[in-house]
Amino acid sequence: MAQSGVRGERTRRGVRRAGGPGRGNGSAPGTAQDPTPVAGSDPASDGGGSGGRGGSGGSRRASGGRRGRQRSGRRRPGRHRVLRWFAITVAVLILGTAGAGYLYYLHLNGNIKKGQRNSGESGVKKGEANADGQTPLNILMIGSDSRNSAKNVKLGGDKDSVGSKPRADVQMLIHLSADRKSASVVSIPRDTRVDIPKCTDPDTGDKYAAKNTIINESLARGGPGCTLATWQNLTGVYIDHWMMIDFAGVVDMADAVGGVDVCVRQNVWDRPLPGVGGGSGLKLKAGTHNVKGEEALQWLRTRHAFFSDLGRAKAQHIYMNSMIRTLKNQNVFTDGGRLTDLAEAATKSLKVSEEIGTVKKLYDLGMQLKTVPTSRFTMTTMPTIQDPLDKDHLVPAATDADKVWAMVRGDVSFDKGGKAGKGGASASPGPSATSTGPAAAPAGTLAVSVVNGTGGDDVAAVGQRATAVASTLQGKGFTRALASTAPDPQARTLVTYAKGAGAQGKADALSVATALGVPSGQVRASDDVTALTLTVGADWRSGAAYPKQSVPSAGDLPVSADAVHGADTGDCMEIYKPYRF
């Protein structure tokens, strides 16, 4: 198996792709139903770990596990790495519930570390509020693998990584609806190949050129602000804030929450097997169990027994929803000493974008999250398929992934109990025409390169599509529009102009977009083009005018998003056969 040049877990051959019954973007042909482990996995990939407590519990309705491409590998993540992703939300919920005095808030303020919100090139702009004056709220949660402290090394291992730039191992977007009645969460697997834009590290001034690589590298190429810019460019969603956490402080916070109910469909023991090292040590009998402390850690670290990183993501979502139910169903914040410990751990562990860098602002965020009923939390993973360039990596599944992001941009509820969005900050991201800007140059003077981007990882390109659209532009007066021979697969149609062209370049690009009916939110400045460029995406495969994009209905998620709903207490993980006992 070829080794990637970046740190990441590997895929075990012969293991079917995540899905289960009805999952879209299904298994790669030729995979076995219950393959046995093969040699080649790095024993350090999941750490050692002792066996967890066994036990039985009341079995609940099983929803099925997520079968996925099994990934093992060269990476040596820390034993507490996977706790980071939910610790951020715990921290916000804690701060939103705390009623501590002002002086204590001042003390906690000193604990919080802050950073620049956006440190990368991104043309996505915050839109206007809807008719009711409401805007959605988008928060990017990042879990870094930093080992640049003695405590993080102790928790995370891998001393060889000390001094290196951290990676963004866990990334998920929380979308809080404009009416604050629902919340949607979308994770992107860390080994998903994307375009990382040009970024500048705000702490060092180091500049990084744009690069097409896996998304967890974004953090090392300009900090959390570069990860935010990467997400914005990929999704078209304006992201208001980011929050990041590393190893330190996470375990104490997780344990202080108390026990959380989880479920497995079969007996599970995630342990080293011949030729397959690592394992979390999780050992449970089939049914529902209340896990905390080391056993909760084992649940969140388990990968092999849950088939893959994608399966582990689903298990984390199940845990997260169960934890939210636990916090809402018990008055866990009446104990002053316990609350103090939680607040201290939360503020010392968090690094946040500077515009929310006070306890008061974090408290306000927490209060907004608290208004969402448990039944209106929906957690998903961005639909992906195997990367055709590297079987150990993933790429977005163009059609299904863009449908998910269209729902986020349109503020459409992920659950059927909500309603379609009415627009707002995320519905139409990007530049828009203004009366104060320069006028566009005459159409006949503008050189426009038209690129065929209708192909993708799950669809074939439409032949001669660039030529057809270039002809349409010529008929509208853009006589210098020419078809490019270089394909560039894109889920959405984009009009890009050189960033150095400034306001004039924007005006010229908007004139092209207007001529074809392309929304202004799909006009972007870019360092990657030198001339005005129209990339005809997979969303425009036929016709002379850009098709009007319908807004998905509430709850109309693709099956491949693998949704986990907050009120569903019956979600249960399927266990990969070699790890049953």
Secondary structure as the mmCIF struct_conf table of DSSP 4:
data_model
#
loop_
_struct_conf.conf_type_id
_struct_conf.id
_struct_conf.beg_label_comp_id
_struct_conf.beg_label_asym_id
_struct_conf.beg_label_seq_id
_struct_conf.end_label_comp_id
_struct_conf.end_label_asym_id
_struct_conf.end_label_seq_id
HELX_LH_PP_P HELX_LH_PP_P1 ALA A 2 SER A 4
BEND BEND1 GLY A 5 VAL A 6
STRN STRN1 GLU A 9 THR A 11
HELX_LH_PP_P HELX_LH_PP_P2 ARG A 12 ARG A 12
TURN_TY1_P TURN_TY1_P1 ARG A 13 GLY A 14
STRN STRN2 VAL A 15 VAL A 15
HELX_LH_PP_P HELX_LH_PP_P3 ARG A 16 ARG A 17
BEND BEND2 ALA A 18 ALA A 18
TURN_TY1_P TURN_TY1_P2 PRO A 21 GLY A 22
BEND BEND3 GLY A 24 ASN A 25
HELX_LH_PP_P HELX_LH_PP_P4 SER A 27 ALA A 28
TURN_TY1_P TURN_TY1_P3 PRO A 29 GLY A 30
STRN STRN3 ALA A 32 ALA A 32
BEND BEND4 GLN A 33 ASP A 34
HELX_LH_PP_P HELX_LH_PP_P5 PRO A 35 PRO A 37
TURN_TY1_P TURN_TY1_P4 ALA A 39 GLY A 40
HELX_RH_3T_P HELX_RH_3T_P1 PRO A 43 SER A 45
BEND BEND5 ASP A 46 ASP A 46
HELX_LH_PP_P HELX_LH_PP_P6 SER A 50 ARG A 53
STRN STRN4 ARG A 71 GLY A 73
BEND BEND6 ARG A 74 ARG A 74
TURN_TY1_P TURN_TY1_P5 ARG A 79 HIS A 80
HELX_RH_3T_P HELX_RH_3T_P2 ARG A 81 LEU A 83
HELX_RH_AL_P HELX_RH_AL_P1 ARG A 84 THR A 97
HELX_RH_AL_P HELX_RH_AL_P2 TYR A 102 ASN A 109
TURN_TY1_P TURN_TY1_P6 GLY A 110 ASN A 111
STRN STRN5 LYS A 113 GLY A 115
BEND BEND7 ARG A 117 ARG A 117
STRN STRN6 GLY A 120 GLY A 120
TURN_TY1_P TURN_TY1_P7 ALA A 131 ASP A 132
BEND BEND8 GLY A 133 GLY A 133
STRN STRN7 LEU A 137 SER A 144
BEND BEND9 SER A 149 SER A 149
HELX_RH_AL_P HELX_RH_AL_P3 ALA A 150 GLY A 156
HELX_RH_3T_P HELX_RH_3T_P3 LYS A 159 SER A 161
TURN_TY1_P TURN_TY1_P8 VAL A 162 GLY A 163
BEND BEND10 SER A 164 SER A 164
HELX_LH_PP_P HELX_LH_PP_P7 LYS A 165 PRO A 166
STRN STRN8 ALA A 168 LEU A 176
TURN_TY1_P TURN_TY1_P9 ALA A 178 ASP A 179
BEND BEND11 ARG A 180 LYS A 181
STRN STRN9 ALA A 183 SER A 187
TURN_TY1_P TURN_TY1_P10 ARG A 190 ASP A 191
STRN STRN10 THR A 192 THR A 192
STRN STRN11 ARG A 193 ILE A 196
STRN STRN12 CYS A 199 THR A 200
TURN_TY1_P TURN_TY1_P11 PRO A 202 THR A 204
STRN STRN13 LYS A 207 TYR A 208
STRN STRN14 LYS A 211 ILE A 214
HELX_RH_3T_P HELX_RH_3T_P4 ILE A 215 ARG A 221
TURN_TY1_P TURN_TY1_P12 GLY A 222 GLY A 222
BEND BEND12 GLY A 223 GLY A 223
HELX_RH_AL_P HELX_RH_AL_P4 PRO A 224 THR A 235
STRN STRN15 HIS A 241 ILE A 245
BEND BEND13 PHE A 247 PHE A 247
TURN_TY1_P TURN_TY1_P13 ALA A 248 GLY A 249
HELX_RH_AL_P HELX_RH_AL_P5 VAL A 250 VAL A 257
STRN STRN16 VAL A 260 VAL A 264
BEND BEND14 ARG A 265 GLN A 266
STRN STRN17 VAL A 268 TRP A 269
STRN STRN18 LEU A 273 LEU A 273
TURN_TY1_P TURN_TY1_P14 PRO A 274 GLY A 275
STRN STRN19 VAL A 276 VAL A 276
STRN STRN20 LYS A 283 LEU A 284
BEND BEND15 ALA A 286 ALA A 286
STRN STRN21 GLY A 287 VAL A 291
HELX_RH_AL_P HELX_RH_AL_P6 GLY A 293 ARG A 301
BEND BEND16 HIS A 304 HIS A 304
TURN_TY1_P TURN_TY1_P15 ALA A 305 PHE A 306
BEND BEND17 PHE A 307 SER A 308
HELX_RH_AL_P HELX_RH_AL_P7 ASP A 309 ASN A 329
BEND BEND18 GLN A 330 GLN A 330
TURN_TY1_P TURN_TY1_P16 VAL A 332 PHE A 333
HELX_RH_AL_P HELX_RH_AL_P8 GLY A 336 SER A 349
STRN STRN22 LEU A 350 SER A 353
HELX_RH_3T_P HELX_RH_3T_P5 GLU A 354 ILE A 356
BEND BEND19 THR A 358 THR A 358
HELX_RH_AL_P HELX_RH_AL_P9 VAL A 359 LYS A 370
TURN_TY1_P TURN_TY1_P17 THR A 371 THR A 371
BEND BEND20 VAL A 372 VAL A 372
HELX_RH_3T_P HELX_RH_3T_P6 THR A 374 ARG A 376
STRN STRN23 PHE A 377 THR A 381
STRN STRN24 THR A 384 ASP A 387
TURN_TY1_P TURN_TY1_P18 PRO A 388 LEU A 389
STRN STRN25 ASP A 390 PRO A 396
HELX_RH_AL_P HELX_RH_AL_P10 ALA A 398 ARG A 409
TURN_TY1_P TURN_TY1_P19 GLY A 410 ASP A 411
BEND BEND21 PHE A 414 ASP A 415
TURN_TY1_P TURN_TY1_P20 LYS A 416 GLY A 417
BEND BEND22 GLY A 418 GLY A 418
TURN_TY1_P TURN_TY1_P21 ALA A 425 ALA A 427
BEND BEND23 SER A 428 SER A 428
BEND BEND24 GLY A 430 GLY A 430
TURN_TY1_P TURN_TY1_P22 SER A 435 THR A 436
BEND BEND25 GLY A 437 GLY A 437
HELX_LH_PP_P HELX_LH_PP_P8 PRO A 438 PRO A 442
HELX_RH_3T_P HELX_RH_3T_P7 ALA A 443 THR A 445
STRN STRN26 VAL A 448 ASN A 452
BEND BEND26 ASP A 457 VAL A 459
HELX_LH_PP_P HELX_LH_PP_P9 ALA A 460 VAL A 462
TURN_TY1_P TURN_TY1_P23 GLY A 463 GLN A 464
HELX_RH_AL_P HELX_RH_AL_P11 ARG A 465 GLY A 475
TURN_TY1_P TURN_TY1_P24 LYS A 476 GLY A 477
TURN_TY1_P TURN_TY1_P25 THR A 479 ARG A 480
STRN STRN27 ALA A 481 ALA A 483
BEND BEND27 THR A 485 ALA A 486
BEND BEND28 ALA A 491 ARG A 492
STRN STRN28 LEU A 494 ALA A 498
HELX_RH_3T_P HELX_RH_3T_P8 LYS A 499 ALA A 501
HELX_RH_AL_P HELX_RH_AL_P12 GLY A 502 LEU A 516
TURN_TY1_P TURN_TY1_P26 GLY A 517 GLY A 517
HELX_RH_3T_P HELX_RH_3T_P9 SER A 520 GLN A 522
STRN STRN29 VAL A 523 SER A 526
BEND BEND29 ASP A 527 ASP A 528
BEND BEND30 THR A 530 ALA A 531
STRN STRN30 LEU A 532 VAL A 536
TURN_TY1_P TURN_TY1_P27 ALA A 538 ASP A 539
BEND BEND31 SER A 542 ALA A 545
HELX_LH_PP_P HELX_LH_PP_P10 TYR A 546 SER A 553
TURN_TY1_P TURN_TY1_P28 ALA A 554 GLY A 555
HELX_RH_3T_P HELX_RH_3T_P10 VAL A 559 ALA A 561
STRN STRN31 VAL A 564 HIS A 565
TURN_TY1_P TURN_TY1_P29 GLY A 566 ALA A 567
TURN_TY1_P TURN_TY1_P30 THR A 569 GLY A 570
STRN STRN32 MET A 573 MET A 573
HELX_RH_3T_P HELX_RH_3T_P11 LYS A 577 TYR A 579
#
